[in-house]
Amino acid sequence: MRCQILLLRMPLKKNAEVMSLFLSQPNTVVMFFDEGRFGLQPNTGRCWALRGKTHRIQVQPGYKFFYVYAGVSPTTGDSFILLLPWVNTEIMNVYLQELSYAYSDRWIMIFMDQAGWHKSQTLTIPENIHINYLPPYSPELNPVEKLWLWLRRHGCRNRLYKSENELMDSLGTLIKNMSYIQLKQLCNCNYLSYYN
């Protein structure tokens, strides 16, 4: 736990050095983590239509939503993604336990933002997981943000879902069909290599 507290205050350059050293060890993986909120209110965007015709998109105000918790490795394309109902420390503990179980034979370094539930005193961090925090107010440094944009564009834009379960099924299918190569390209994070 002491190591994790020291990592909290390290600048981005130092994070890159720690990541390189960590990856030089056997059975290691570095993941970037974030939560994305998805709901029934559709994202509207441009689409093709006949010249002179206005294409109408059905919308309905809906305030039911859920969260996609995603850890993605930009170097290998490995990922661990769960659809969960809320964002809080209790649910974060569930995610970390499941991640630890899924990668029980590996050491995992996670880069994440500094949300309150990520730094909570009651957060239980499994032994094979090390947490590193990104600088505050810098979502552009987290490559998982690109995954949210992709999912919203390909799974939510101009689509009206009748239920939360229908949206979950659609997003789940999109996520399952993504290959390691797609995730690696989508969540490319070579800014850390500039510091090496």
C-alpha positions as CSV (number, residue, x, y, z in Angstrom):
1,M,0.0,0.0,0.0
2,R,2.9,2.4,0.7
3,C,4.1,2.0,-2.9
4,Q,0.7,3.0,-4.2
5,I,0.6,6.2,-2.1
6,L,4.0,7.2,-3.5
7,L,2.8,6.6,-7.0
8,L,-0.1,9.0,-6.5
9,R,2.2,12.0,-6.5
10,M,4.5,11.1,-9.4
11,P,4.6,13.2,-12.5
12,L,3.7,11.7,-15.9
13,K,7.3,11.2,-16.8
14,K,7.9,9.1,-13.7
15,N,4.8,7.1,-14.4
16,A,6.3,6.2,-17.8
17,E,9.6,5.1,-16.2
18,V,7.7,3.0,-13.6
19,M,5.6,1.4,-16.4
20,S,8.6,0.5,-18.4
21,L,10.3,-1.1,-15.4
22,F,7.1,-2.9,-14.5
23,L,6.7,-4.3,-18.0
24,S,10.2,-5.6,-18.1
25,Q,9.2,-8.2,-15.4
26,P,7.6,-11.5,-16.5
27,N,3.8,-12.0,-16.2
28,T,2.9,-8.3,-16.1
29,V,0.2,-6.3,-17.9
30,V,-0.4,-2.5,-17.8
31,M,-4.0,-1.4,-18.1
32,F,-5.8,2.0,-18.3
33,F,-9.1,2.0,-16.5
34,D,-12.2,4.2,-16.6
35,E,-16.0,4.1,-16.2
36,G,-18.4,5.2,-18.9
37,R,-22.0,6.0,-18.4
38,F,-24.5,4.7,-21.0
39,G,-28.3,5.2,-21.0
40,L,-31.5,5.1,-22.9
41,Q,-31.3,8.7,-24.1
42,P,-29.8,8.3,-27.6
43,N,-26.8,10.2,-28.9
44,T,-27.9,12.0,-32.1
45,G,-25.4,12.7,-34.9
46,R,-25.1,13.2,-38.6
47,C,-26.2,10.5,-41.0
48,W,-26.7,9.9,-44.7
49,A,-30.1,11.0,-46.2
50,L,-31.5,11.7,-49.6
51,R,-30.9,15.1,-51.0
52,G,-33.6,17.5,-49.9
53,K,-35.0,15.1,-47.4
54,T,-34.6,15.5,-43.6
55,H,-33.9,12.3,-41.8
56,R,-35.8,12.1,-38.5
57,I,-34.4,10.2,-35.6
58,Q,-36.7,9.0,-32.8
59,V,-35.7,10.0,-29.3
60,Q,-37.3,9.5,-26.0
61,P,-36.3,11.1,-22.7
62,G,-34.9,8.4,-20.6
63,Y,-32.9,8.6,-17.4
64,K,-32.1,4.9,-16.9
65,F,-28.4,4.3,-17.2
66,F,-25.6,1.9,-16.2
67,Y,-21.8,2.1,-16.2
68,V,-19.3,0.2,-18.3
69,Y,-16.1,-0.4,-16.2
70,A,-13.2,-1.1,-18.6
71,G,-9.6,-1.8,-18.1
72,V,-7.7,-2.0,-21.4
73,S,-4.0,-2.6,-22.2
74,P,-2.8,-0.4,-25.0
75,T,0.3,-2.5,-25.5
76,T,-1.4,-6.0,-25.9
77,G,-5.1,-5.3,-26.5
78,D,-6.0,-7.3,-23.3
79,S,-9.2,-6.0,-21.7
80,F,-11.4,-6.7,-18.8
81,I,-14.9,-5.1,-19.1
82,L,-17.9,-5.3,-16.8
83,L,-21.4,-3.7,-17.1
84,L,-22.3,-2.5,-13.6
85,P,-25.2,-0.5,-12.1
86,W,-23.4,2.4,-10.2
87,V,-20.0,4.1,-9.5
88,N,-19.0,3.9,-5.9
89,T,-16.3,2.2,-3.8
90,E,-18.3,-1.0,-3.2
91,I,-18.8,-1.6,-7.0
92,M,-15.1,-0.6,-7.6
93,N,-14.1,-3.3,-5.1
94,V,-16.2,-5.8,-7.0
95,Y,-14.5,-4.9,-10.3
96,L,-11.0,-5.1,-8.8
97,Q,-11.7,-8.5,-7.2
98,E,-13.0,-9.9,-10.6
99,L,-10.1,-8.4,-12.5
100,S,-7.6,-10.0,-10.0
101,Y,-9.4,-13.3,-10.4
102,A,-9.4,-13.1,-14.2
103,Y,-5.7,-12.3,-14.3
104,S,-4.7,-14.4,-11.2
105,D,-1.4,-15.5,-12.9
106,R,-0.3,-12.0,-13.7
107,W,0.7,-8.8,-12.0
108,I,-1.4,-5.8,-13.1
109,M,-0.6,-2.1,-13.0
110,I,-3.7,0.1,-13.5
111,F,-3.6,3.7,-14.5
112,M,-6.8,5.5,-13.6
113,D,-8.1,9.0,-12.8
114,Q,-8.4,10.3,-9.3
115,A,-12.2,9.9,-8.7
116,G,-13.2,9.8,-5.1
117,W,-14.1,6.1,-5.1
118,H,-10.7,5.3,-6.7
119,K,-8.9,6.7,-3.7
120,S,-11.3,5.8,-1.0
121,Q,-10.0,4.5,2.4
122,T,-12.4,1.5,2.0
123,L,-11.0,0.5,-1.4
124,T,-9.7,-3.1,-1.2
125,I,-6.8,-3.6,-3.6
126,P,-5.9,-7.2,-4.4
127,E,-2.3,-8.3,-4.0
128,N,-1.6,-8.7,-7.7
129,I,-2.9,-5.2,-8.6
130,H,-0.9,-1.9,-8.3
131,I,-2.7,1.4,-8.9
132,N,-1.2,4.4,-10.5
133,Y,-3.1,7.7,-10.8
134,L,-3.1,10.0,-13.7
135,P,-2.8,13.8,-13.2
136,P,-6.1,15.4,-12.1
137,Y,-8.6,16.8,-14.7
138,S,-6.8,15.1,-17.7
139,P,-9.1,12.7,-19.4
140,E,-7.1,13.1,-22.6
141,L,-4.3,11.0,-21.0
142,N,-6.6,8.0,-20.5
143,P,-6.9,6.0,-23.8
144,V,-10.1,4.3,-22.5
145,E,-11.9,7.5,-23.3
146,K,-11.4,6.6,-27.0
147,L,-13.3,3.4,-26.3
148,W,-16.3,5.4,-25.0
149,L,-16.3,7.5,-28.1
150,W,-16.2,4.5,-30.3
151,L,-19.0,2.7,-28.4
152,R,-21.2,5.8,-28.5
153,R,-20.7,6.2,-32.2
154,H,-21.2,2.6,-33.2
155,G,-23.6,1.4,-30.6
156,C,-25.7,4.4,-29.5
157,R,-25.8,7.0,-32.1
158,N,-29.2,7.5,-33.8
159,R,-30.5,4.4,-32.2
160,L,-33.5,4.1,-29.9
161,Y,-33.5,1.3,-27.4
162,K,-36.7,0.2,-25.7
163,S,-35.0,-1.0,-22.5
164,E,-31.8,-0.9,-20.6
165,N,-31.3,-4.6,-21.2
166,E,-31.5,-4.1,-25.0
167,L,-28.8,-1.5,-24.8
168,M,-26.6,-3.7,-22.6
169,D,-27.0,-6.6,-25.1
170,S,-26.0,-4.3,-28.0
171,L,-23.0,-2.9,-26.2
172,G,-22.0,-6.4,-25.0
173,T,-22.1,-7.7,-28.5
174,L,-20.0,-4.8,-29.8
175,I,-17.4,-5.3,-27.0
176,K,-17.2,-9.1,-27.5
177,N,-16.7,-8.7,-31.2
178,M,-13.7,-6.4,-30.8
179,S,-10.4,-8.1,-31.4
180,Y,-7.1,-7.6,-29.5
181,I,-5.8,-5.7,-32.5
182,Q,-8.8,-3.4,-32.6
183,L,-8.5,-2.5,-28.9
184,K,-4.8,-2.0,-29.2
185,Q,-5.2,0.4,-32.1
186,L,-8.2,2.2,-30.6
187,C,-6.6,2.7,-27.2
188,N,-3.2,3.5,-28.5
189,C,-1.2,5.3,-25.8
190,N,2.3,6.0,-27.1
191,Y,2.6,9.3,-25.2
192,L,4.2,7.4,-22.4
193,S,6.9,6.1,-24.7
194,Y,8.0,9.7,-25.4
195,Y,9.3,10.0,-21.9
196,N,11.5,6.9,-22.1
